[in-house]
Amino acid sequence: MAGASKGIGAATAEAFAAAGAAVVLAARDKDALTSVAARIQAAGGRATAVPADVADTESMQSLVEQTVARYGRLDTAFNNATDGPLPAPLADIDVAAFGHFRRPNYAARVVRPAADGWYPGRRGRHARDPWPVLVEMSGAWPGRPLPPWPPAQPGVPYAPPAGRGIPRLAGKEGSGRCPACNRTVLLRRDGLVISHKTGSLRRPGSVQEPAEPVPVASWLPLRPGLTPHGLRHGHETWLDDLGVRYVLQSERMGHDVPGMRGVYSHITAGMRDDLMAGLQELWEASLHERARISARSPVLVLDALLAGFREPMNKIGSRSAPKIGQLKARRPGRRHGPGL
Protein backbone atom coordinates (compact mmCIF):
# COMPACT_ATOMS: atom_id res chain seq x y z
CA MET A 1 0.00 0.00 0.00
CA ALA A 2 1.67 3.20 -1.21
CA GLY A 3 1.15 6.42 0.72
CA ALA A 4 0.35 4.51 3.91
CA SER A 5 2.10 6.79 6.40
CA LYS A 6 -0.94 8.99 7.08
CA GLY A 7 -4.43 10.03 6.00
CA ILE A 8 -6.36 7.85 3.57
CA GLY A 9 -3.46 5.43 3.14
CA ALA A 10 -3.03 4.76 6.87
CA ALA A 11 -6.81 4.44 7.42
CA THR A 12 -7.16 2.02 4.50
CA ALA A 13 -4.21 -0.07 5.73
CA GLU A 14 -5.86 -0.38 9.14
CA ALA A 15 -9.14 -1.37 7.49
CA PHE A 16 -7.46 -4.09 5.39
CA ALA A 17 -5.60 -5.39 8.43
CA ALA A 18 -8.81 -5.45 10.51
CA ALA A 19 -10.40 -7.54 7.74
CA GLY A 20 -7.60 -10.12 8.08
CA ALA A 21 -5.18 -9.06 5.36
CA ALA A 22 -1.44 -8.81 5.88
CA VAL A 23 -0.46 -5.31 4.79
CA VAL A 24 2.86 -3.92 3.59
CA LEU A 25 3.01 -0.17 4.24
CA ALA A 26 5.05 2.00 1.87
CA ALA A 27 5.91 5.72 2.00
CA ARG A 28 8.99 7.94 2.29
CA ASP A 29 8.48 8.78 5.98
CA LYS A 30 10.00 5.82 7.83
CA ASP A 31 9.03 7.00 11.32
CA ALA A 32 5.40 7.58 10.36
CA LEU A 33 5.24 4.18 8.65
CA THR A 34 6.65 2.45 11.72
CA SER A 35 4.03 4.17 13.88
CA VAL A 36 1.15 3.00 11.65
CA ALA A 37 2.55 -0.56 11.54
CA ALA A 38 2.88 -0.62 15.34
CA ARG A 39 -0.73 0.54 15.69
CA ILE A 40 -1.95 -2.26 13.42
CA GLN A 41 0.15 -4.87 15.23
CA ALA A 42 -1.11 -3.68 18.63
CA ALA A 43 -4.65 -4.31 17.37
CA GLY A 44 -3.71 -7.89 16.41
CA GLY A 45 -3.07 -7.30 12.71
CA ARG A 46 -0.11 -8.15 10.49
CA ALA A 47 1.84 -5.21 9.07
CA THR A 48 5.31 -4.55 7.66
CA ALA A 49 6.74 -1.08 7.06
CA VAL A 50 8.94 -0.61 3.97
CA PRO A 51 10.23 2.91 3.21
CA ALA A 52 9.78 3.52 -0.53
CA ASP A 53 9.35 6.28 -3.11
CA VAL A 54 6.63 5.94 -5.75
CA ALA A 55 8.68 8.14 -8.12
CA ASP A 56 11.55 5.62 -8.10
CA THR A 57 11.01 2.45 -10.15
CA GLU A 58 13.81 0.55 -8.38
CA SER A 59 12.24 1.42 -5.04
CA MET A 60 8.86 0.11 -6.20
CA GLN A 61 10.41 -3.07 -7.58
CA SER A 62 12.14 -3.64 -4.26
CA LEU A 63 8.83 -3.07 -2.43
CA VAL A 64 7.15 -5.84 -4.41
CA GLU A 65 10.13 -8.17 -3.92
CA GLN A 66 10.14 -7.61 -0.16
CA THR A 67 6.37 -8.19 -0.01
CA VAL A 68 6.63 -11.53 -1.80
CA ALA A 69 9.64 -12.56 0.28
CA ARG A 70 7.80 -11.73 3.52
CA TYR A 71 4.33 -13.14 2.80
CA GLY A 72 4.83 -15.45 -0.19
CA ARG A 73 2.53 -13.59 -2.61
CA LEU A 74 0.95 -10.26 -3.48
CA ASP A 75 -2.85 -10.26 -3.85
CA THR A 76 -3.68 -6.56 -4.09
CA ALA A 77 -1.75 -3.35 -4.78
CA PHE A 78 -3.40 -0.23 -3.36
CA ASN A 79 -1.87 2.72 -5.22
CA ASN A 80 -2.80 5.52 -2.85
CA ALA A 81 0.16 7.78 -3.75
CA THR A 82 1.44 9.07 -7.06
CA ASP A 83 2.73 12.28 -8.50
CA GLY A 84 2.10 12.08 -12.17
CA PRO A 85 -0.47 11.36 -14.86
CA LEU A 86 -4.22 11.90 -14.77
CA PRO A 87 -6.32 8.90 -13.63
CA ALA A 88 -6.24 6.00 -16.07
CA PRO A 89 -5.95 2.20 -15.93
CA LEU A 90 -2.53 1.53 -14.45
CA ALA A 91 -1.54 -0.87 -17.24
CA ASP A 92 -2.16 1.91 -19.80
CA ILE A 93 0.26 4.41 -18.20
CA ASP A 94 3.86 4.60 -19.35
CA VAL A 95 6.22 4.63 -16.35
CA ALA A 96 7.94 7.71 -17.85
CA ALA A 97 4.69 9.65 -17.38
CA PHE A 98 4.82 9.43 -13.59
CA GLY A 99 5.48 12.88 -12.14
CA HIS A 100 8.99 13.72 -11.09
CA PHE A 101 10.39 10.37 -12.19
CA ARG A 102 11.10 12.39 -15.34
CA ARG A 103 14.21 13.59 -13.54
CA PRO A 104 16.98 11.06 -14.27
CA ASN A 105 19.23 10.52 -11.27
CA TYR A 106 19.91 14.19 -10.55
CA ALA A 107 18.69 13.92 -6.96
CA ALA A 108 20.87 10.92 -6.19
CA ARG A 109 23.97 12.33 -7.93
CA VAL A 110 23.78 16.00 -6.91
CA VAL A 111 21.06 17.10 -4.47
CA ARG A 112 21.13 14.31 -1.89
CA PRO A 113 24.95 14.15 -1.62
CA ALA A 114 25.10 17.94 -1.14
CA ALA A 115 22.29 17.92 1.45
CA ASP A 116 23.13 14.69 3.31
CA GLY A 117 26.90 14.48 2.83
CA TRP A 118 26.29 10.89 1.61
CA TYR A 119 25.44 9.24 -1.69
CA PRO A 120 22.12 7.44 -1.10
CA GLY A 121 22.02 3.66 -1.13
CA ARG A 122 20.07 1.61 -3.62
CA ARG A 123 17.77 -1.36 -3.32
CA GLY A 124 16.86 -3.95 -5.88
CA ARG A 125 19.01 -5.48 -8.59
CA HIS A 126 21.80 -2.91 -8.34
CA ALA A 127 21.77 -2.65 -4.55
CA ARG A 128 24.52 -0.70 -2.78
CA ASP A 129 25.05 0.80 0.64
CA PRO A 130 25.17 4.56 1.28
CA TRP A 131 28.69 6.00 0.94
CA PRO A 132 29.98 9.33 2.25
CA VAL A 133 30.95 12.06 -0.21
CA LEU A 134 34.73 12.27 -0.71
CA VAL A 135 36.30 15.48 -2.03
CA GLU A 136 39.77 16.73 -2.87
CA MET A 137 40.54 19.93 -0.98
CA SER A 138 43.55 21.23 -2.92
CA GLY A 139 41.35 23.73 -4.80
CA ALA A 140 38.42 25.98 -3.93
CA TRP A 141 36.04 25.12 -1.11
CA PRO A 142 33.96 22.89 -0.82
CA GLY A 143 36.32 20.67 -2.83
CA ARG A 144 36.19 18.59 -5.99
CA PRO A 145 34.13 15.36 -5.66
CA LEU A 146 36.08 12.13 -6.05
CA PRO A 147 34.94 8.51 -6.44
CA PRO A 148 33.67 7.72 -2.92
CA TRP A 149 35.24 5.40 -0.38
CA PRO A 150 33.19 3.10 1.85
CA PRO A 151 32.52 4.48 5.34
CA ALA A 152 34.80 3.66 8.25
CA GLN A 153 33.48 1.32 10.93
CA PRO A 154 33.98 2.18 14.62
CA GLY A 155 36.83 0.20 16.13
CA VAL A 156 37.96 -1.24 12.78
CA PRO A 157 41.28 -0.05 11.24
CA TYR A 158 40.52 1.70 7.97
CA ALA A 159 42.21 0.70 4.73
CA PRO A 160 41.48 2.90 1.69
CA PRO A 161 40.13 0.89 -1.25
CA ALA A 162 42.66 -0.26 -3.83
CA GLY A 163 42.57 -2.30 -6.98
CA ARG A 164 42.18 -2.07 -10.71
CA GLY A 165 40.32 1.08 -11.78
CA ILE A 166 40.31 2.65 -8.29
CA PRO A 167 42.36 5.87 -7.99
CA ARG A 168 44.82 5.44 -5.13
CA LEU A 169 44.67 8.66 -3.14
CA ALA A 170 46.43 7.48 0.00
CA GLY A 171 49.67 5.58 -0.38
CA LYS A 172 50.93 3.00 2.07
CA GLU A 173 54.34 3.03 3.71
CA GLY A 174 57.11 2.99 1.10
CA SER A 175 55.02 4.60 -1.64
CA GLY A 176 54.35 8.15 -2.79
CA ARG A 177 52.65 10.21 -5.48
CA CYS A 178 54.48 11.00 -8.72
CA PRO A 179 54.60 14.81 -9.20
CA ALA A 180 54.11 14.41 -12.98
CA CYS A 181 51.40 11.79 -13.46
CA ASN A 182 49.86 11.78 -9.93
CA ARG A 183 50.04 7.99 -9.80
CA THR A 184 50.97 6.34 -6.52
CA VAL A 185 54.22 4.43 -7.03
CA LEU A 186 56.97 2.93 -4.91
CA LEU A 187 59.72 5.07 -3.45
CA ARG A 188 63.42 4.34 -3.61
CA ARG A 189 65.48 3.90 -0.44
CA ASP A 190 66.55 7.55 -0.68
CA GLY A 191 62.88 8.61 -0.70
CA LEU A 192 62.68 9.56 -4.38
CA VAL A 193 60.07 8.26 -6.82
CA ILE A 194 61.22 5.12 -8.66
CA SER A 195 61.68 5.26 -12.41
CA HIS A 196 58.38 4.32 -14.02
CA LYS A 197 56.77 4.40 -17.45
CA THR A 198 53.45 4.95 -19.14
CA GLY A 199 53.56 2.67 -22.15
CA SER A 200 57.09 2.95 -23.52
CA LEU A 201 57.69 6.49 -22.21
CA ARG A 202 59.60 7.17 -19.03
CA ARG A 203 57.58 9.52 -16.80
CA PRO A 204 59.25 12.91 -16.09
CA GLY A 205 58.46 12.49 -12.39
CA SER A 206 60.85 9.54 -12.09
CA VAL A 207 63.66 9.97 -9.56
CA GLN A 208 62.03 13.16 -8.21
CA GLU A 209 60.74 14.16 -4.80
CA PRO A 210 57.23 12.72 -4.30
CA ALA A 211 54.31 15.13 -4.41
CA GLU A 212 52.32 15.91 -1.30
CA PRO A 213 49.47 13.46 -0.55
CA VAL A 214 46.09 14.39 -1.97
CA PRO A 215 44.18 16.31 0.74
CA VAL A 216 40.80 14.62 1.04
CA ALA A 217 37.79 15.27 3.24
CA SER A 218 34.12 14.32 3.63
CA TRP A 219 31.19 16.72 3.69
CA LEU A 220 29.08 17.26 6.78
CA PRO A 221 25.28 17.14 6.34
CA LEU A 222 23.75 20.42 5.20
CA ARG A 223 20.02 19.61 5.29
CA PRO A 224 19.45 15.84 5.66
CA GLY A 225 16.56 14.47 3.62
CA LEU A 226 16.31 17.43 1.24
CA THR A 227 15.04 16.41 -2.22
CA PRO A 228 14.02 18.24 -5.41
CA HIS A 229 10.45 17.21 -4.65
CA GLY A 230 10.70 18.79 -1.21
CA LEU A 231 12.04 21.99 -2.77
CA ARG A 232 8.97 22.07 -5.03
CA HIS A 233 6.73 21.93 -1.95
CA GLY A 234 8.64 24.84 -0.43
CA HIS A 235 8.45 26.87 -3.63
CA GLU A 236 4.71 26.33 -3.95
CA THR A 237 4.27 27.53 -0.35
CA TRP A 238 6.22 30.70 -1.19
CA LEU A 239 3.96 31.31 -4.19
CA ASP A 240 0.87 30.96 -1.99
CA ASP A 241 2.32 33.34 0.59
CA LEU A 242 3.11 35.90 -2.12
CA GLY A 243 -0.46 35.75 -3.44
CA VAL A 244 0.58 34.56 -6.91
CA ARG A 245 -2.40 33.79 -9.15
CA TYR A 246 -3.27 30.10 -9.45
CA VAL A 247 -2.85 29.98 -13.24
CA LEU A 248 0.71 31.34 -12.94
CA GLN A 249 1.51 28.98 -10.07
CA SER A 250 0.42 26.04 -12.21
CA GLU A 251 2.57 27.12 -15.15
CA ARG A 252 5.60 27.60 -12.89
CA MET A 253 5.15 24.18 -11.27
CA GLY A 254 4.59 22.46 -14.63
CA HIS A 255 0.98 21.45 -13.94
CA ASP A 256 -2.14 21.76 -16.09
CA VAL A 257 -5.06 23.85 -14.82
CA PRO A 258 -8.21 21.70 -14.93
CA GLY A 259 -11.74 22.67 -15.91
CA MET A 260 -13.12 26.07 -16.86
CA ARG A 261 -10.30 27.91 -15.11
CA GLY A 262 -7.77 26.19 -17.36
CA VAL A 263 -9.71 27.17 -20.48
CA TYR A 264 -10.45 30.83 -19.74
CA SER A 265 -7.67 31.97 -17.37
CA HIS A 266 -4.62 33.63 -18.88
CA ILE A 267 -1.34 34.96 -17.52
CA THR A 268 -0.64 38.67 -17.84
CA ALA A 269 2.62 40.61 -17.82
CA GLY A 270 1.51 42.24 -14.56
CA MET A 271 1.20 38.83 -12.90
CA ARG A 272 4.75 37.97 -13.93
CA ASP A 273 6.06 41.33 -12.71
CA ASP A 274 4.45 40.76 -9.30
CA LEU A 275 5.94 37.27 -9.13
CA MET A 276 9.45 38.47 -9.95
CA ALA A 277 9.20 41.33 -7.45
CA GLY A 278 8.03 38.95 -4.72
CA LEU A 279 10.79 36.42 -5.34
CA GLN A 280 13.36 39.20 -5.41
CA GLU A 281 12.16 40.39 -2.01
CA LEU A 282 12.43 36.88 -0.59
CA TRP A 283 15.96 36.60 -1.96
CA GLU A 284 17.07 39.94 -0.53
CA ALA A 285 15.53 39.13 2.85
CA SER A 286 17.35 35.78 2.92
CA LEU A 287 20.68 37.52 2.24
CA HIS A 288 19.98 39.95 5.10
CA GLU A 289 19.29 37.01 7.44
CA ARG A 290 22.42 35.20 6.28
CA ALA A 291 24.54 38.32 6.82
CA ARG A 292 23.28 38.57 10.39
CA ILE A 293 24.89 35.18 11.03
CA SER A 294 28.14 36.12 9.27
CA ALA A 295 28.98 38.48 6.43
CA ARG A 296 31.59 36.02 5.09
CA SER A 297 31.33 32.56 3.54
CA PRO A 298 33.88 30.01 2.31
CA VAL A 299 31.58 29.51 -0.71
CA LEU A 300 33.01 32.06 -3.14
CA VAL A 301 29.77 32.96 -4.92
CA LEU A 302 27.95 33.50 -1.61
CA ASP A 303 30.87 35.46 -0.20
CA ALA A 304 30.65 37.81 -3.18
CA LEU A 305 26.89 38.27 -2.64
CA LEU A 306 27.51 39.13 1.01
CA ALA A 307 30.14 41.77 0.16
CA GLY A 308 27.59 44.57 0.40
CA PHE A 309 26.89 43.68 4.01
CA ARG A 310 30.49 44.01 5.18
CA GLU A 311 30.51 47.78 5.69
CA PRO A 312 30.56 49.09 9.30
CA MET A 313 27.40 48.31 11.23
CA ASN A 314 25.27 50.87 13.10
CA LYS A 315 25.94 52.10 16.63
CA ILE A 316 24.61 49.00 18.33
CA GLY A 317 26.62 46.76 16.01
CA SER A 318 23.81 45.05 14.12
CA ARG A 319 21.73 45.43 10.99
CA SER A 320 17.98 45.03 10.84
CA ALA A 321 16.71 42.54 8.27
CA PRO A 322 13.57 43.63 6.40
CA LYS A 323 10.39 41.78 7.25
CA ILE A 324 8.74 39.95 4.38
CA GLY A 325 5.36 41.46 5.27
CA GLN A 326 6.80 44.96 5.21
CA LEU A 327 8.32 44.33 1.81
CA LYS A 328 4.98 43.15 0.47
CA ALA A 329 3.23 46.24 1.75
CA ARG A 330 5.71 48.53 -0.01
CA ARG A 331 5.29 46.90 -3.41
CA PRO A 332 2.72 48.90 -5.45
CA GLY A 333 -0.04 47.23 -7.38
CA ARG A 334 0.26 43.88 -5.64
CA ARG A 335 -2.77 41.67 -6.10
CA HIS A 336 -3.90 39.68 -3.07
CA GLY A 337 -5.45 36.25 -3.07
CA PRO A 338 -5.26 33.39 -5.58
CA GLY A 339 -7.90 34.86 -7.91
CA LEU A 340 -8.62 33.26 -11.26
N, C-alpha and C positions, 0 to 999 in steps of 0.2 A: 504494500500500500504506500504509494508515493504521497508526500505532503502530510505525513501522519504525526507531525510533532505538535500540532495544535488545531483548533477550529474544527472544521468539517472532517478533516482527515483523522484527527484523534478520536472524535465522537464515533465515526464510522468504524474505526478499528476496534473500539470498545464494544460496539454493537455486534460485529462479526465474532469477536471473542466470546461474548455472552451467549451467542447462538451455537458455540462449540467449535468454531474454526480456530486453527492455529494461524496467527497473523505475524507477518514480517513487516515491521515499521521502517519506513525510509524517509529521510529528509536530511538537510544539511546541518541542522542543529542537534548535535549529539546529546547534549545534556537534556534538552526537551524530549528527545526520543526516549532516552533512558527513563525519564520520569513517567511518560505515558506507558511504557512497557511494564514498569514496576507497579503502576496502578492496575493494569490488567492482571498481572500475576497475583497481586494481593487479593483480587476478586475471584481467584481460582482459574483464570484463563491462561492460555499459552501465547507468549509473545516474545519476539526477538527484535532487537533494535539494530539496524544496519545504516550507519551514516552514508548517504548517497546524494548525488546531484543529477536531477533529471536532464540537465543540459549537457551531460557528459555520457557518451555512449558506452565507454569502458566501465564507468561507474554503474550504469544500468545493467550491463552484462554481468558484472560481478554480483550485483544484487540478486539476479535470477539464479546464478550459480550457487550462491550461499543459501538461498531459499531451498533449492533442490537438495543440497548437501545436508541441510538441517532437518528437513521434514520429508524428503524422499520424492516429492512432486510439487507442482504448482497448479492449483485448480483455478484460481481467479486472480487477475491483476486489476487492482482498483487504481486508476490513473487520476488521482486527485490533484496533482500538481503538474503544471507545464508552463512554458513561457514562450509560446510560439504561434502556430497556425490557428485559424478559426476552426470551430468544431467540425469534425468530419470522422468517418470511420477510420480507426487507427491504422488499419492495413493499407488505406489509400493515401497516407501522409508520408512523404519523403522525409527521412531523418534529417536532411539538410534544411528542412523548413522549420525546424524547432528552434524558435527564439534565438538566444544568444549562443547557441551551439555554432552559429555561423562564424564566430571567432574561431581561429584555428587553435593554436596552443599558446596564444599570447599571454593569457593569465598565468599559465604554469611556467612559462619561460621568463617573463618580465615582471608582472605585477606581484605575484605571490612571493617570489624570491626577494624583491625589494621590500615588501611589507613584512614578511615573516623572518627574513634572514635565512630561509631554508627553501630548497627546491622541493615541491610537494611530492609525496610518494604516489605510486600508481597501484591499482588493483587489476585483476584480470590476467590476460595472457602475457602482457609485458609488465608484470608486477615488479616494483622496486621500492625500496625503503626511502624515506625522506633523507636528503643529504644537505648539510649546511653549505651556504654560498662561500666560495673561496675566491679571494681577489688578490691581485698583485698591487702592492702599495708603492712602487717606485715612481709612479706618476701622480696625476692629480687625484685628490680625494673625490669620491669614495673608493677609488681603485678600479682596476680592470679585471672583470670576471675571468676566472680560469676554470678548466674542467674540475668539478668538485671532488673532494676526498670524502670518504665515509667518516661519520662522526666518531670521536673518541669515546671509549667506554670507561666509566669510573673504575679506577684501580687496575686497569689493563694498560701495559706499556704500548705506546702508539708507534706504529711503523707506517710511514707514508706509502701509499700504493706504488708499485713498480711493475714493470712488465712491458711487453710489446705494445706500442701505441699509446702509452701513458707518459706524458711529460714528467721527467724527474726534476722536481723543484727543490728537493732537499737531499743533498748527498750524504752518504754514510762516511764513516771515518776512512780516510785514505783517498777520498775522491773530492773533486771540486768542479766548478763551472768554467768552461772554456770562455774567455773574453770575446772570442770572435763568433763562434756558432751557438753559444749558450747551452751546449750539450754538457751533461754531467759526465765527466771522464775521470780516470784514475790520475793520481798525482805521483810524481817521481819522489824519490827519497829526499831530494832537496826542496820539495814543496811546490815545484813547478808542474804545469800541465804536461802530461806525456804527449809525445808526437802522435797525432791521429789524423785520419783522412776521411774525406767524404767522397766516395767513389775512388778515383785514382789521384785526387788532388789532396796534397797535404794542407791541413787547415792552418791559417796564419796565427791562430792562438796557441799552437804547439810550442812547448818549452817557454811559456810565458807565465806570469803570475796569475793565479786563478781569479776570476771575477768574484765580487761579493755575492753571497747567497741571495736568492730571490726573496724579497720581503713579502710575506703573505699574511693575510688576516682573514677573519670571518666577520660578516655583518651581524650586528645586533638587531633584534626585531624593531621595526618602526611602527607598524600598526597590524598586529597579528590578525589573520582572518580577512583582511581587506581583499575584495575582488572587484573586477570591472562591473559585475552586476550590482554589488553593493554601492559602488560609486554612482550608478544610474539612479538608485533609490535616493541617494543624497541629493543629486542634481534635481530630480523631480520635486523634492521637498523645497529646495531653494526656489524653483519656479513658482510653486504654490505660494510661498511666502512673499514673493515679489509681485503677486497678482497678475502673472502672465496669462494671457488668454488661452483657453483650452486648445483651440485649433493650432496655435503656435507651439504650445507644449507638445502636442502630438507629433507635429512635424519634427521638432527637435529631438524627440525620443525615438523617432522612426516608426511610429504607430499610425494606423489608419483611424480616422474619425468615423464612427458608425452612424447610420441613420440620417435623418434630415440635416443634422448639424454638419455632417461630413459633406453633404451635397451643396448646402447654401452658405456655409461659413467660408470666409476668405481672409488671408493674412494681409495686413496693410503695412506700409513703410513705418507708420507711427508705432505699430506694435513692436516691430523689430528695433526701433530706436529705444523704446522703453526697456526692452529686454537687455540690450547692450548697455544702457546706462545702469540698470540694476545690477548686472553682473560686474560691471566695472566698480561699482560701489562696494560690493562684497569683496572684490579683490583688494581694493585699497584698504578696507577695514581689516582684512586678514594680515596685510603687511604691517599695519599699525600695531596689531596685537603681537605679531612675531617680533617686531622691534622692541616692544616692551620687555620681552624675555631677554633678548640680546640683539644689538644692532650689527653683529657680525655672524658669519656662517662659513664653515669650511667648504660648503657647496658654492662654487665660484659664481654661478648664475644668480643664486639667491643673495650672495654677499653683494653683488653689484646692484641688485634691486633694493637692498637695505642701505645703500650708500647715502641716500637722501635723509636718513634718520640718524646720521652720525654727527650732526652738528651739535653744539652745546645745548643742553637741556634748559628748562626754565629754572626759576629760583629754587623750587623745591626738588629739582633733580628728576623730574619725570615728564612724560608727554601723555596727554589725554588722547585715547583712541576714539574716533567718531563712533557713535551708536548707529546701528543699521537703521533703526526707526527714524532717527533724526535725518539721516541721509535721504530716506524715502520722502520725508516731508518736504525737503528742499527741492526735490526734482519737480519741475513744472510739468503739468499736463499728464501726470501719471494716472492711469486708469485703475481703479480698484475692482477686485472681484474677478472671477473666472470669465464671466460674460459668455457670449456666443462666438 
